[in-house]
Amino acid sequence: MPADKVLRLPSYGGQAVMEGVLMRGKRNVAMAVRAPSGEIVPYEEELPNLYRSKWMKIPFIRGVIGLWDSLNLGTRLLTKSANLASGEEEQLEGAALVGTVLLSLVLGVGIFFVLPAFLAGLAEKFLSITSWWSNMLEGLLRLVILIAYLSIMGRIPEIQRVFSYHGAEHKTINAFEAGVEMTPEVVAQQTIVHPRCGTSFILTLVLLSVLIFTLLGPLPLHWRLISRILMLPLVSGIAYEYIRFAANWMDKSAFVRWLIQPNLWLQKLTTREPSIDMLEVSIKAFNLMLEGENSTAEV
């Protein structure tokens, strides 16, 4: 390999599920869950062609498509992990799955985008503040709601375990990217934060929304609320590209490392230090995904 050519590792990702971890590649997704018996139950499937389509190569558009498909896939496998962890057989699929994803999306947009816009719009009207200050207030409210939500969720024992598996997922990805031995004891030495984390994406989305919505200028309250919904795909696409950029450049630029620090700090709310047995589950999921990626590539 020429000296100016650097081997670039694939950008694998994942998420925590109930008593386990999901790992996503370009072709395959794999999940490992700790069953009540103590056994690690594996699961894998091939990803839809969407992940390898030309649309996923178009900046900004790929972020919106990937976000929706990740919500769909994540919700379905989260339900499957809960069934595996409890020993039940009921599955969420079809219309029930679509309905659940849509309901989650509506609630998320309503709580984190429409509600702050509504409150800030009322403040602009009744307190006679400028649109610039009302947009600042809207962004602040959105950030406060986000931090409060994550803090409250982090106090629930079941969610704390999910956050620990989230930390295990990050440590495993970091270990792979660092090129170290994939054993629980070695992986445990890695950090629990990662620049491509969904938590980082959410914070970037919140901060970017302040800038982009401010550019819209003063709007009547009803148009203010509608604009927040209509502009969300654009803001999501920009946030996705920013996260990709930061992950690629943080090891090369001190400025980017400084810029992305708030994203990493917020991850402290959604990650916990995992136990060794949690790391075993995460490594199992990653190796299963990697085997699937390699075998599919050879076909």
C-alpha positions in Angstrom: 0.0 0.0 0.0 1.4 3.4 -0.9 2.5 5.7 1.9 -0.2 8.2 1.2 -2.9 5.6 1.3 -4.4 5.0 4.7 -6.7 2.0 5.3 -10.1 3.3 6.4 -12.1 1.1 8.7 -15.8 0.6 8.1 -18.0 2.8 10.2 -19.9 0.2 12.2 -22.6 1.3 14.7 -25.1 -0.1 17.0 -27.5 0.5 19.9 -28.3 -1.0 23.3 -31.4 -3.2 23.6 -33.1 -5.0 26.5 -30.3 -7.1 28.1 -28.2 -6.9 25.0 -26.6 -5.1 22.1 -27.4 -4.6 18.5 -24.6 -4.1 16.0 -25.2 -2.8 12.5 -22.9 -3.2 9.4 -23.5 -2.3 5.8 -25.1 -5.6 4.9 -26.0 -7.3 8.1 -27.3 -6.6 11.6 -26.6 -8.8 14.5 -27.9 -8.8 18.1 -26.9 -10.7 21.2 -29.2 -10.9 24.3 -28.6 -12.4 27.7 -31.5 -14.8 28.4 -32.9 -15.5 31.9 -30.9 -18.8 31.8 -27.6 -16.8 31.5 -27.1 -18.0 27.9 -26.2 -15.5 25.2 -28.9 -15.7 22.5 -27.7 -14.6 19.1 -29.8 -13.2 16.3 -28.9 -11.8 12.8 -30.5 -10.8 9.6 -29.5 -9.2 6.3 -30.2 -5.4 6.1 -32.6 -4.0 3.4 -31.0 -2.9 0.1 -31.7 0.7 1.3 -28.5 0.6 3.3 -26.5 0.0 0.1 -28.6 2.0 -2.4 -27.4 5.1 -4.2 -29.6 7.2 -1.9 -27.4 6.4 1.0 -24.4 8.1 -0.8 -26.2 11.4 -1.3 -25.3 13.9 1.5 -28.2 15.1 3.7 -30.7 12.7 2.1 -28.9 9.7 3.5 -29.3 11.1 7.0 -33.1 11.4 6.8 -33.5 7.9 5.2 -31.1 6.3 7.6 -32.8 7.9 10.6 -36.2 6.5 9.6 -35.0 3.1 8.8 -33.0 3.0 12.0 -36.1 3.9 14.0 -38.0 1.1 12.2 -35.2 -1.5 12.7 -34.3 -0.4 16.2 -37.9 -0.5 17.4 -38.5 -4.0 16.0 -35.3 -5.5 17.4 -35.8 -3.7 20.7 -39.1 -5.5 21.0 -37.4 -8.8 20.0 -34.7 -8.4 22.5 -37.3 -7.8 25.3 -39.0 -11.1 24.2 -35.7 -13.0 24.2 -34.7 -11.5 27.6 -38.1 -12.5 29.1 -38.5 -15.8 27.3 -41.8 -14.6 25.5 -42.6 -15.2 21.9 -44.8 -12.2 20.9 -43.3 -10.1 18.1 -44.0 -6.5 16.9 -44.3 -6.4 13.2 -46.4 -5.3 10.2 -48.9 -2.5 10.9 -48.3 -2.7 14.7 -44.6 -1.9 14.1 -45.3 1.0 11.7 -47.9 2.4 14.2 -45.4 2.1 17.1 -42.6 3.9 15.1 -45.0 6.6 13.9 -46.4 7.1 17.4 -42.8 7.4 18.8 -41.9 9.8 16.1 -45.0 12.0 16.7 -44.4 12.1 20.5 -40.7 12.9 20.0 -41.4 15.7 17.5 -44.2 17.0 19.7 -42.3 17.1 23.0 -38.8 18.1 21.7 -39.7 20.4 18.8 -43.4 21.6 18.8 -43.7 22.2 22.5 -40.6 24.5 22.9 -41.7 26.3 19.7 -45.2 26.8 21.1 -43.9 28.1 24.5 -41.4 30.4 22.9 -44.0 31.7 20.5 -46.3 32.6 23.4 -43.4 34.3 25.1 -42.6 36.4 21.9 -46.3 37.4 21.7 -47.1 38.2 25.3 -43.7 39.4 26.6 -42.9 41.4 23.4 -39.5 39.9 22.9 -37.9 39.9 19.5 -37.9 36.8 17.2 -34.2 36.4 17.8 -34.6 36.1 21.5 -37.6 33.8 21.2 -35.6 31.5 19.0 -32.9 31.5 21.7 -35.5 30.7 24.3 -36.9 27.9 22.1 -33.5 26.3 21.8 -32.8 26.6 25.5 -36.2 25.0 26.3 -35.5 22.2 23.9 -32.1 21.6 25.5 -33.6 21.7 29.0 -36.4 19.2 28.1 -33.8 16.9 26.5 -31.5 16.9 29.5 -34.4 16.5 32.0 -35.8 13.6 30.0 -32.5 11.8 29.8 -31.8 12.5 33.5 -35.2 11.1 34.6 -34.9 8.1 32.4 -31.4 7.4 33.8 -32.9 6.9 37.2 -35.1 4.0 36.2 -33.2 0.7 37.1 -34.2 -1.1 33.9 -33.0 1.9 31.8 -29.8 2.0 33.8 -29.0 -1.5 32.6 -29.8 -0.4 29.0 -27.4 2.5 29.5 -24.8 0.1 30.7 -25.2 -2.0 27.5 -25.0 1.3 25.6 -21.6 1.8 27.2 -20.6 -1.8 26.3 -21.6 -1.1 22.7 -19.4 2.0 22.6 -16.4 0.2 24.2 -16.7 -2.6 21.7 -16.8 -0.3 18.7 -13.9 1.8 20.1 -11.9 -1.4 20.6 -12.4 -2.5 17.0 -11.4 0.9 15.7 -8.3 1.0 18.0 -7.3 -2.4 16.7 -7.0 -4.0 20.2 -7.8 -7.6 21.2 -11.6 -8.2 21.4 -11.7 -9.7 24.8 -13.9 -8.4 27.7 -10.9 -7.5 29.8 -9.2 -5.5 27.0 -12.4 -3.9 25.7 -13.3 -2.8 29.2 -10.3 -0.4 29.0 -11.9 1.6 26.2 -14.0 4.8 26.7 -17.8 4.7 27.0 -18.2 7.6 24.6 -18.1 7.6 20.8 -18.5 10.6 18.3 -21.1 8.7 16.1 -23.4 8.1 19.0 -27.1 8.8 18.6 -27.0 11.0 21.7 -24.4 13.2 19.9 -26.8 13.3 16.9 -29.7 14.5 19.1 -27.6 17.3 20.7 -26.4 18.5 17.3 -30.0 18.4 16.0 -31.0 20.7 19.0 -28.2 23.2 18.5 -28.5 23.4 14.8 -32.2 23.9 15.1 -31.6 27.2 16.9 -29.5 28.6 14.0 -31.7 27.3 11.2 -35.0 28.3 12.8 -33.6 31.8 13.6 -32.9 32.3 9.9 -36.6 32.0 9.2 -37.2 35.3 11.0 -40.5 36.2 12.8 -43.5 34.0 12.0 -47.1 33.8 13.2 -47.4 31.1 15.9 -49.2 28.6 13.6 -46.5 28.9 10.9 -43.8 28.7 13.5 -45.1 25.3 14.7 -45.6 24.1 11.1 -42.1 25.2 10.1 -40.5 23.2 12.9 -42.1 20.0 11.5 -41.4 20.8 7.9 -37.8 21.8 8.5 -37.0 18.8 10.7 -35.8 16.6 7.7 -33.4 19.3 6.6 -32.0 19.8 10.1 -31.7 16.1 10.6 -29.8 15.8 7.3 -27.3 18.5 8.3 -26.9 17.1 11.8 -26.1 13.6 10.3 -23.4 15.1 8.0 -21.9 17.0 10.9 -21.6 13.9 13.0 -19.9 12.1 10.2 -17.5 14.9 9.6 -16.7 15.2 13.4 -16.1 11.4 13.7 -13.7 11.5 10.7 -11.7 14.5 11.8 -11.6 14.5 15.6 -8.4 12.4 15.6 -6.8 14.8 13.1 -7.9 18.2 14.4 -7.7 19.7 17.9 -10.4 22.2 16.8 -12.9 19.4 15.9 -12.1 17.6 19.2 -12.9 20.8 21.0 -16.1 21.4 18.9 -17.5 17.9 19.6 -16.9 18.0 23.4 -20.5 18.9 24.3 -21.7 15.9 22.3 -19.4 13.6 24.3 -20.4 15.2 27.6 -24.1 14.6 26.9 -23.3 10.9 26.4 -22.5 10.7 30.1 -26.3 10.8 30.6 -27.0 7.8 28.3 -24.1 5.5 29.1 -22.9 3.7 32.2 -19.8 1.5 32.8 -20.7 -2.0 31.8 -19.9 -5.2 33.6 -17.7 -8.0 32.1 -20.8 -10.1 31.3 -22.3 -7.2 29.4 -19.1 -6.8 27.4 -19.3 -10.5 26.5 -22.7 -9.9 25.0 -21.6 -6.8 23.1 -18.5 -8.6 21.7 -20.7 -11.6 20.7 -23.0 -9.2 18.8 -20.1 -7.5 17.1 -18.3 -10.7 16.0 -21.6 -12.1 14.7 -22.2 -9.0 12.7 -18.6 -9.0 11.4 -18.9 -12.6 10.3 -22.1 -11.8 8.5 -20.5 -8.8 6.8 -17.5 -10.9 5.6 -19.5 -13.9 4.4 -22.0 -11.7 2.5 -19.1 -9.8 0.9 -17.7 -13.0 -0.4 -20.9 -14.1 -2.2 
